[in-house]
Amino acid sequence: MTTNTADIGVPAARLPLSLRLAVRQLRGGLRGLYILIACVALGVAAIVGVGGIGDAITAALDDHGREILGGDLAVARMHLRASAAERAIIDRFGQTGEVATLRAMARIPALSATDKGKQALVEVKAVDAVYPLTGQLLLKGGATLAEALKRPNTAVCDPLLLDRLGLKIGDKIHVGAAEIEITGTIQSEPDKLSGQAIYGPRLLVAMPTLEAAGLAAEGSLIRWQYKVVPEPAKAVGIKALAKDLSAELANGGFQTATRLDPIPGARKAIERLGQFLTLVGFTTLGIGGLGVANAVASHLVRMRKTIATLRSLGAGDGQVFGIYLAQILLLTVLGITLGMLLGSFVPDLAIAGLGQLAPVDIRAVHRPATYAIAAAFGLLIALLFTLWPLGRAEQMKATALFRDEIAPIRLRLPRWPYIAATALLFAASFGLLLMQASDRMIAVYSAGGLILVAALLLVAGWLIEVAVARLPKFGPPPVRIALGNISGPQSLARPIMLSLGLGLGLLTALSLVDNSLETELKTSAPARAPNYYLLDLGRTQGPELAALLERIAPGAAIDAKPMLRGRVVSLKGTPVEQLKATRETEWFLQGDRGLTYATEPPPNDKLITGDWWAKDYSGPPLVSLDEEIARGFGLVIGDTLVVNVLGRPIEARISNLRKPAWERLAMNFTMILSPNALKNAPHNLMGTITYPTPLSPAKEGELLQAIADTFPGTAAIRVKDGLDLAAAVLDKVVAAIRVAALVTLSAGSLVLAGAMTAARRRRSYQAVMLKVLGAGTGTVVATMMAEYGLLALAAATVALGLGVLSAWTILHYAMQIAFVFSWTSILASAGIALGLVLIFGLFGTYQVLRARPMPLLRSE
């Protein structure tokens, strides 16, 4: 064969014959192959986009680590301020700044007997004269922090505090025992993320103001941080420097952080987020691979006469395979390129959506490795789903191809080299996924789950075909023909089931989980929960609080327990730095943990194993531990743990394991120690207030004002506010997962479109024959819509079943929350299935009705 190489713009000697023919055929149009390009592009864009978001956040941590931390390294401890000796050790490592953070109530005093005043929970931050060591704290109006705090008992605050209390600059508030004047509002706080979680607006004061307010007393829930900026020569080896500082403060109970990891656990969280999003992209690409397979199969069917002609002219299996493999590779490269281009815009859009939420600039970065990984995934998946239909195309011999319509070709499995190559590509794709996974077990379970669900959906589609084939044909002609199509050799049951089942099942499960969690947060949880949490109640103030409640809210219940915080140092004699925690238990070793002491177990907890200590126990310290934590670390009765409290290591032996009743939202602790371990340590109480019946707003305001006036150092947190905050966070998480589900469903829609395109020729021939036999356009449309409607109903039923089962399993076993059925979620998912199938079906029907009968009949 000869080819006019001028048509493709390169000398003949430079391109193999198969590639020249592949390019020439593509010049005739990409009809049906646009779906291949779209499927590859969508999957690659998802991987590039989510990888770019993770890259941007990681780069921000790298570039602004000093600013976020407030120094090159920092040490922190709960309750106890550094002693003179400890401060001298820290100062030797460089210039040091001291910061203290705690929660308190900011209140406006009542102006009259009828005025109940206003109050709000604030995050107090006390700083010294050198703050900030790194970065800039910007105030609105351009004043400096030194100018704003130069007078005693002054503060700057988040503008939100002014809005909540109806204040303006120059007004005064009461915090603890001090009256503080607001002299400015914060525009940007550099080390906002390096402290404890923020639940209220910031109130920033000088260190003497904190002391004047009486909030720095021993036992208060206050976190002392010491930020250090070493000399430039020493700052280069920051890890070694941090190790040396930790060693010198080894028995002090300090937690160390460096600019390389300014937010402990943040990088790990980003890695896991990136892994989840990569799995979403991989799933999207995997579903898109089905669209690639459909597009390739459809393209080979359209090119059957060309293939027959090539074979008649002497083309062998290798040449035919090479021509169409070259076409697919060229289009795959085009899809990968488009996907990388589209994905490159995703980080910018996500960063723009963050607005001013991030305390530092986050800029999109384009790392070649992210693009290379996405391109590799795209190429591997495209080849994985291409080799099978190309291998089966080898069975298309010239004579069989020319009489295809009167004696359709029965294709068998491809030859073993194609099967082996497909298996190798699958292994390579899975291996690449594992290489990118921060937790390989999650990757294995996710990939395995995806394959299992796909297999179940294929089986469901096959069962539908078999069931319909055994049904007696009933109803009007359009329904009978539709049933015949569903059970026929070119049935769309399996493609529709596979393309819509996964995305719809995920959306259904997500909607049901979201609905159940929302119901739990709005009804069940508040019904069991106390009304208020009290922080930093003096250990001798319980009777006074009880008398106050009896006067204003008779019958209100008080539950007050000692509250300390300590850091776990070792388990079974092994330092925590050498322990390998699971994903479920690693939080136990990070930062400070709340702990208490008690003579009796909490009333709603379940003792799993072991015995509680006697009320007058006076032996070595004992501890009651959450049984899930014990199971995660392999701890049993008799094992020991060491926790550092107030700079003193306490070794306690595990006396019993229990299951805390966290779902009641009452006070509870992972670790409860025997009283002799902590009784003499300086501490305050944490309490809850529970009303027997709801109080009126006026009565509740009176109670809160009385608590604020009587116990100025105590912070009262309304449980409903905490639940609302949890619901808001949950909404954001669910919204992000819903976007991922919609991306997956988009890929499924492309697969659906490809499946319907592949079946269009057979449907066109059927429509023409119906018209020849006297059927009108309405009959043809009714036949198509009956087929698509029945398949949409079947796909929705299977997907909804998978979604309901998944949601129930997650809620019952993982979250231990009651499953709440929602017809809204079910009908919404069913509507999406019906809508997608009918939209693509109507478009396909329109294409079928446009087919000219005579050319189609002549071709048969």
Order of alpha helices (4+ residues) and beta strands (2+ residues): alpha-alpha-alpha-beta-alpha-beta-beta-beta-alpha-beta-alpha-beta-beta-beta-alpha-beta-alpha-alpha-beta-alpha-alpha-alpha-alpha-alpha-alpha-alpha-alpha-alpha-alpha-alpha-beta-alpha-beta-beta-beta-beta-beta-alpha-beta-beta-beta-alpha-beta-alpha-beta-alpha-alpha-alpha-alpha-alpha
